[in-house]
């Protein structure tokens, strides 16, 4: 995982509240910068479906 090209979100805060993402082939890896040992791995298709659901408000009740 260390050799992946991790990119921070532009919406990350100044106090280590950063989400980072990297890809390797068809897999996408997501982690928090303050705990880089915990990584969520998914496929591009599943991440794309999740992002579309988030944009459509399907998960708003979790953060409201």
NUKOL-838842 format. One record per residue (C-alpha): x, z, y; residue in three letters. Coordinates in steps of 0.001 Angstrom, whole numbers, always signed. Layout:
residues N
<east = X	up = Z	north = Y	residuo = Ala>
...
end
This chain:
residues 64
<east = +0	up = +0	north = +0	residuo = Unk>
<east = +2918	up = +631	north = +2380	residuo = Unk>
<east = +3934	up = -3020	north = +2444	residuo = Unk>
<east = +496	up = -4199	north = +3615	residuo = Unk>
<east = +21	up = -5367	north = +7202	residuo = Unk>
<east = -2300	up = -2606	north = +8488	residuo = Unk>
<east = -4232	up = -3363	north = +11687	residuo = Unk>
<east = -5895	up = -718	north = +13870	residuo = Unk>
<east = -9380	up = -1160	north = +15226	residuo = Unk>
<east = -9689	up = -1896	north = +18928	residuo = Unk>
<east = -12363	up = +805	north = +19071	residuo = Unk>
<east = -9981	up = +3526	north = +17871	residuo = Unk>
<east = -9499	up = +6550	north = +20082	residuo = Unk>
<east = -6335	up = +7988	north = +21606	residuo = Unk>
<east = -6420	up = +11108	north = +19408	residuo = Unk>
<east = -5634	up = +9618	north = +15975	residuo = Unk>
<east = -9257	up = +8617	north = +15325	residuo = Unk>
<east = -8135	up = +5215	north = +14111	residuo = Unk>
<east = -9571	up = +3030	north = +11411	residuo = Unk>
<east = -7078	up = +645	north = +9858	residuo = Unk>
<east = -7666	up = -2382	north = +7640	residuo = Unk>
<east = -5436	up = -4613	north = +5535	residuo = Unk>
<east = -6091	up = -7412	north = +3084	residuo = Unk>
<east = -4354	up = -8594	north = -50	residuo = Unk>
<east = -5896	up = -11635	north = -1657	residuo = Unk>
<east = -9624	up = -11084	north = -2130	residuo = Unk>
<east = -9321	up = -7304	north = -1678	residuo = Unk>
<east = -9728	up = -5446	north = +1607	residuo = Unk>
<east = -8296	up = -1941	north = +2098	residuo = Unk>
<east = -9632	up = +502	north = +4721	residuo = Unk>
<east = -8149	up = +3856	north = +5726	residuo = Unk>
<east = -8013	up = +6425	north = +8518	residuo = Unk>
<east = -4675	up = +6626	north = +10303	residuo = Unk>
<east = -4675	up = +10441	north = +10179	residuo = Unk>
<east = -5056	up = +10358	north = +6344	residuo = Unk>
<east = -3345	up = +7160	north = +5172	residuo = Unk>
<east = -3226	up = +8332	north = +1544	residuo = Unk>
<east = -7001	up = +7912	north = +1153	residuo = Unk>
<east = -7859	up = +4216	north = +935	residuo = Unk>
<east = -11200	up = +2540	north = +288	residuo = Unk>
<east = -10838	up = -816	north = -1455	residuo = Unk>
<east = -13557	up = -3449	north = -1618	residuo = Unk>
<east = -13947	up = -7224	north = -1698	residuo = Unk>
<east = -14277	up = -9451	north = +1332	residuo = Unk>
<east = -17839	up = -10378	north = +312	residuo = Unk>
<east = -18948	up = -6748	north = -14	residuo = Unk>
<east = -17342	up = -5786	north = +3294	residuo = Unk>
<east = -19005	up = -8745	north = +5001	residuo = Unk>
<east = -22404	up = -7673	north = +3610	residuo = Unk>
<east = -21828	up = -4097	north = +4805	residuo = Unk>
<east = -20829	up = -5253	north = +8303	residuo = Unk>
<east = -23957	up = -7420	north = +8523	residuo = Unk>
<east = -26078	up = -4431	north = +7475	residuo = Unk>
<east = -24410	up = -2227	north = +10082	residuo = Unk>
<east = -25000	up = -4845	north = +12787	residuo = Unk>
<east = -28664	up = -5031	north = +11745	residuo = Unk>
<east = -29013	up = -1240	north = +12161	residuo = Unk>
<east = -29504	up = -485	north = +8453	residuo = Unk>
<east = -27237	up = +2588	north = +8650	residuo = Unk>
<east = -28214	up = +3947	north = +12067	residuo = Unk>
<east = -29985	up = +6953	north = +10543	residuo = Unk>
<east = -26606	up = +8222	north = +9266	residuo = Unk>
<east = -25143	up = +8534	north = +12774	residuo = Unk>
<east = -28190	up = +9247	north = +14898	residuo = Unk>
end
